[in-house]
Amino acid sequence: MTLSAQIEEATAYLKSKCAFSPDIAIVTGTGLGALAGEVKSEAIVPYGEIPHFPVSSAPTHAGELILGELGGKKVAVLSGRAHYYEGYTMEQVAFPIRVVRGLGARVLVLSNAVGGMNPMLNRGDIMIITDHINLMGDNPLIGPNDDSLGPRFPDMVEAYNRKLIALAEDVALEEKIRVRKGVYVAVAGPNLETAAEYRFLRTIGADAVGMSIVPETIVAVHGGMRVLGLSVVTDKALPDALGPADIDEILRVAAQAEPRLTRLVSRVVELTDVGETATA
């Protein structure tokens, strides 16, 4: 079955559950799960029921698609994501973005947890992604291109929409939420990095490192969507002061940042002009 046919089957199934066309899609990674509770839902569909959808096994990822209203906008909230390290192909990892794009969404808000390599980043900080480096060793667009989904060679000059970045900064200032900006590097995982790897990633220009977001961003840009990426810094990845990772501590820091990130995303959704088009 072709990718287009898979997308059509998944969108048809969701439309049978709810006659709903979202304007904005949101992926709630680690640190944004509570946002789902803010949505006035019209339908909640487990990933396992949606044709061809990957099902996440990562902690705190609920694994359900919520269609409803947030901040006066129609939204599709992907509560949790599948990761490349879980054994899915890149195409499968990014498939949910294809589906919400097929449902009508033209804006994508992504969130995740990251290790902060820039010494200016502290645990609990929210970082607005300004650009990314893909070191995952793969790309969801490899293979034959379906021109109905996007161009063969999509331009990534503005992978993260500058107007959405400026809007997020304005909202953060208004809401008294401290935000940072930085370059995000994606790696395959699931292991965390060695001290030498952190030093290398910092040297090539990255401020934070994680194991998601980039495949979704690439596919979103391919489909003409505008993207905003937000990361919660859950641990400090400083090579000369590196200690053992504590997953429980990482989840605790993400939970502490969650109310601020939820408030930030809710207000950005409310103020986003869904009629604008991507410039890239």
LOFI-546103 format. One line per field, with one value per residue (C-alpha): residue number from 1; residue in three letters; z, y, x negated. Coordinates in steps of 0.25 Angstrom, whole numbers. Layout:
! LOFI-546103
n = NUM_...
res = ALA_...
zz = Z_...
yy = Y_...
xx = X_...
//
This chain:
! LOFI-546103
n = 1_2_3_4_5_6_7_8_9_10_11_12_13_14_15_16_17_18_19_20_21_22_23_24_25_26_27_28_29_30_31_32_33_34_35_36_37_38_39_40_41_42_43_44_45_46_47_48_49_50_51_52_53_54_55_56_57_58_59_60_61_62_63_64_65_66_67_68_69_70_71_72_73_74_75_76_77_78_79_80_81_82_83_84_85_86_87_88_89_90_91_92_93_94_95_96_97_98_99_100_101_102_103_104_105_106_107_108_109_110_111_112_113_114_115_116_117_118_119_120_121_122_123_124_125_126_127_128_129_130_131_132_133_134_135_136_137_138_139_140_141_142_143_144_145_146_147_148_149_150_151_152_153_154_155_156_157_158_159_160_161_162_163_164_165_166_167_168_169_170_171_172_173_174_175_176_177_178_179_180_181_182_183_184_185_186_187_188_189_190_191_192_193_194_195_196_197_198_199_200_201_202_203_204_205_206_207_208_209_210_211_212_213_214_215_216_217_218_219_220_221_222_223_224_225_226_227_228_229_230_231_232_233_234_235_236_237_238_239_240_241_242_243_244_245_246_247_248_249_250_251_252_253_254_255_256_257_258_259_260_261_262_263_264_265_266_267_268_269_270_271_272_273_274_275_276_277_278_279_280
res = MET_THR_LEU_SER_ALA_GLN_ILE_GLU_GLU_ALA_THR_ALA_TYR_LEU_LYS_SER_LYS_CYS_ALA_PHE_SER_PRO_ASP_ILE_ALA_ILE_VAL_THR_GLY_THR_GLY_LEU_GLY_ALA_LEU_ALA_GLY_GLU_VAL_LYS_SER_GLU_ALA_ILE_VAL_PRO_TYR_GLY_GLU_ILE_PRO_HIS_PHE_PRO_VAL_SER_SER_ALA_PRO_THR_HIS_ALA_GLY_GLU_LEU_ILE_LEU_GLY_GLU_LEU_GLY_GLY_LYS_LYS_VAL_ALA_VAL_LEU_SER_GLY_ARG_ALA_HIS_TYR_TYR_GLU_GLY_TYR_THR_MET_GLU_GLN_VAL_ALA_PHE_PRO_ILE_ARG_VAL_VAL_ARG_GLY_LEU_GLY_ALA_ARG_VAL_LEU_VAL_LEU_SER_ASN_ALA_VAL_GLY_GLY_MET_ASN_PRO_MET_LEU_ASN_ARG_GLY_ASP_ILE_MET_ILE_ILE_THR_ASP_HIS_ILE_ASN_LEU_MET_GLY_ASP_ASN_PRO_LEU_ILE_GLY_PRO_ASN_ASP_ASP_SER_LEU_GLY_PRO_ARG_PHE_PRO_ASP_MET_VAL_GLU_ALA_TYR_ASN_ARG_LYS_LEU_ILE_ALA_LEU_ALA_GLU_ASP_VAL_ALA_LEU_GLU_GLU_LYS_ILE_ARG_VAL_ARG_LYS_GLY_VAL_TYR_VAL_ALA_VAL_ALA_GLY_PRO_ASN_LEU_GLU_THR_ALA_ALA_GLU_TYR_ARG_PHE_LEU_ARG_THR_ILE_GLY_ALA_ASP_ALA_VAL_GLY_MET_SER_ILE_VAL_PRO_GLU_THR_ILE_VAL_ALA_VAL_HIS_GLY_GLY_MET_ARG_VAL_LEU_GLY_LEU_SER_VAL_VAL_THR_ASP_LYS_ALA_LEU_PRO_ASP_ALA_LEU_GLY_PRO_ALA_ASP_ILE_ASP_GLU_ILE_LEU_ARG_VAL_ALA_ALA_GLN_ALA_GLU_PRO_ARG_LEU_THR_ARG_LEU_VAL_SER_ARG_VAL_VAL_GLU_LEU_THR_ASP_VAL_GLY_GLU_THR_ALA_THR_ALA
zz = 0_-4_7_1_2_17_20_13_21_34_32_27_40_48_41_43_58_57_46_50_42_52_49_58_62_75_79_94_97_111_118_112_115_123_111_107_119_114_101_100_93_83_81_87_79_84_74_73_67_55_43_41_53_61_76_86_97_104_118_120_106_106_92_87_77_83_74_80_83_91_92_82_71_66_69_68_80_78_93_92_80_74_74_64_75_77_64_55_41_40_31_42_52_44_39_50_44_30_36_44_31_23_33_31_41_35_48_56_71_75_89_96_107_104_110_111_106_106_120_120_120_133_137_135_125_113_100_87_75_65_56_56_53_48_53_54_42_34_28_26_12_6_-5_-16_-14_-15_-21_-15_-1_-4_-13_-15_-9_2_6_21_21_31_38_50_46_50_53_62_70_71_76_86_92_93_100_109_113_115_124_131_126_124_111_104_89_83_73_75_70_68_70_69_84_92_100_105_100_105_110_96_88_97_94_79_78_86_76_64_69_77_90_93_89_88_81_74_67_55_46_50_46_32_28_33_25_13_14_15_30_39_51_65_74_89_98_113_118_128_130_128_118_121_117_128_139_135_145_143_137_146_138_150_152_137_138_151_145_132_142_149_135_130_135_129_116_116_118_108_97_100_98_86_80_84_77_65_51_45_31_29_20_21_15_13
yy = 0_14_24_33_21_19_34_33_21_27_40_34_26_38_46_34_37_52_61_70_78_83_96_93_80_78_67_66_59_58_70_74_63_71_80_69_72_86_82_82_69_64_51_43_31_22_21_6_8_17_9_9_18_15_12_19_11_22_26_37_36_33_29_35_46_56_65_77_92_99_114_116_108_94_85_71_67_55_51_44_40_28_29_24_16_8_1_9_14_29_28_22_32_43_37_44_57_53_49_62_70_61_65_80_85_95_98_88_91_80_78_69_67_70_70_84_85_100_104_116_105_100_89_93_103_104_105_110_103_112_102_87_78_64_53_42_35_35_43_41_46_36_28_31_45_46_60_61_61_71_74_65_75_83_95_95_110_113_99_106_118_131_138_126_128_142_140_130_140_150_141_137_151_154_141_144_130_130_124_122_120_110_100_86_73_60_46_33_28_21_22_36_41_40_52_52_52_63_71_68_72_85_88_87_97_90_95_83_69_59_47_53_65_65_54_61_75_70_64_76_85_76_77_92_93_104_98_103_94_95_87_85_84_72_70_77_70_77_68_72_71_59_49_37_40_38_36_38_52_55_52_60_72_71_70_83_90_85_96_107_99_96_111_116_106_109_124_122_114_124_136_128_133_120_127_130_120_115_124_112
xx = 0_-5_-8_3_13_9_11_25_29_24_31_44_44_42_53_63_60_62_65_54_43_32_25_13_6_-1_-11_-12_-25_-31_-27_-14_-5_4_8_18_26_28_34_49_49_59_52_41_35_24_13_15_28_24_19_4_1_-11_-9_-18_-25_-32_-29_-18_-14_1_3_16_20_30_38_44_43_32_31_43_35_38_27_22_13_4_2_-11_-20_-27_-42_-52_-59_-47_-49_-40_-45_-46_-34_-26_-31_-26_-13_-4_-9_-4_9_12_7_17_28_25_15_5_-2_-10_-15_-25_-30_-41_-51_-65_-79_-85_-99_-100_-104_-94_-83_-78_-69_-54_-57_-48_-56_-50_-57_-62_-69_-73_-84_-80_-90_-79_-86_-73_-62_-47_-47_-57_-51_-41_-35_-20_-18_-4_-10_-21_-33_-45_-55_-48_-56_-59_-64_-52_-50_-44_-35_-41_-27_-23_-37_-34_-20_-25_-35_-24_-15_-26_-29_-14_-12_-26_-31_-46_-50_-63_-66_-75_-79_-75_-82_-75_-82_-76_-77_-73_-86_-90_-103_-117_-125_-133_-120_-114_-127_-126_-111_-114_-126_-117_-108_-97_-91_-82_-81_-69_-64_-51_-45_-54_-47_-33_-39_-44_-31_-23_-32_-31_-16_-16_-13_-18_-26_-29_-38_-39_-48_-49_-63_-62_-77_-90_-99_-113_-124_-134_-123_-116_-109_-100_-87_-75_-62_-53_-60_-58_-43_-42_-48_-39_-27_-31_-32_-19_-10_-19_-20_-5_-2_-11_-6_9_6_-2_10_20_12_7_12_16_18_4_-5_-19_-30_-39
//
